Amino acid sequence: MIHRRVLFALPALSLAPAPAFAQPVNTLPGITTVTFVPGSNATTLAGQMAPGGRSVYYVQAKAGQTLMVSVMPVVTGVSFQVFNAEASLAKGADGLPVVSGGTLPDAGPADNATAWIGAIPRDGNYLILVTMRAAATATPSPYNLTVSLQ
């Protein structure tokens, strides 16, 4: 009987947790996939954003297609950027999305785009980063992002 207690105690000791080393986990921020109702090539997505906020959308497109993007209302300081298919997405230290990579012509950080039309250079997933200027308003504001792909 003593042997059984010892035998049962040994496995319990071997299952004791070993010291673990904490490794940072940098999960990706939320991303919304732009989809189209069958037979349609346009969609409008509603969102709400706080001053200084960022939201990421992605749309799958093929080379030669025309992408049209617009955001309303423009009075709230909301604008967007359209990134190349090679762009990468990460979560910033503040928890907000950070997109790295090149943008399509006239849809970059300095353009403050609220409406944009351009040709897709190659097949891939294109990221759309919607942002609101920090000083635009004191409270979160609703916006509509319209995406069309022809």
Secondary structure in CASP SS format (residue, H / E / C, confidence):
PFRMAT SS
TARGET T0000
AUTHOR 0000-0000-0000
METHOD secondary structure of the structure
MODEL  1
M C 1.00
I H 1.00
H H 1.00
R H 1.00
R H 1.00
V H 1.00
L H 1.00
F H 1.00
A H 1.00
L H 1.00
P H 1.00
A H 1.00
L H 1.00
S H 1.00
L C 1.00
A C 1.00
P C 1.00
A C 1.00
P C 1.00
A C 1.00
F C 1.00
A C 1.00
Q C 1.00
P C 1.00
V C 1.00
N C 1.00
T C 1.00
L C 1.00
P C 1.00
G C 1.00
I E 1.00
T E 1.00
T E 1.00
V C 1.00
T C 1.00
F C 1.00
V C 1.00
P C 1.00
G C 1.00
S C 1.00
N C 1.00
A E 1.00
T E 1.00
T E 1.00
L E 1.00
A E 1.00
G E 1.00
Q E 1.00
M E 1.00
A C 1.00
P C 1.00
G C 1.00
G C 1.00
R E 1.00
S E 1.00
V E 1.00
Y E 1.00
Y E 1.00
V E 1.00
Q E 1.00
A E 1.00
K C 1.00
A C 1.00
G C 1.00
Q C 1.00
T E 1.00
L E 1.00
M E 1.00
V E 1.00
S E 1.00
V E 1.00
M E 1.00
P C 1.00
V H 1.00
V H 1.00
T H 1.00
G C 1.00
V E 1.00
S E 1.00
F E 1.00
Q E 1.00
V E 1.00
F E 1.00
N C 1.00
A C 1.00
E C 1.00
A C 1.00
S E 1.00
L E 1.00
A E 1.00
K E 1.00
G C 1.00
A C 1.00
D C 1.00
G C 1.00
L C 1.00
P E 1.00
V E 1.00
V E 1.00
S E 1.00
G C 1.00
G C 1.00
T E 1.00
L C 1.00
P C 1.00
D C 1.00
A C 1.00
G C 1.00
P C 1.00
A C 1.00
D C 1.00
N C 1.00
A E 1.00
T C 1.00
A E 1.00
W E 1.00
I E 1.00
G E 1.00
A E 1.00
I C 1.00
P C 1.00
R C 1.00
D C 1.00
G E 1.00
N E 1.00
Y E 1.00
L E 1.00
I E 1.00
L E 1.00
V E 1.00
T E 1.00
M E 1.00
R C 1.00
A C 1.00
A C 1.00
A C 1.00
T C 1.00
A C 1.00
T C 1.00
P C 1.00
S E 1.00
P E 1.00
Y E 1.00
N E 1.00
L E 1.00
T E 1.00
V E 1.00
S E 1.00
L E 1.00
Q C 1.00
END
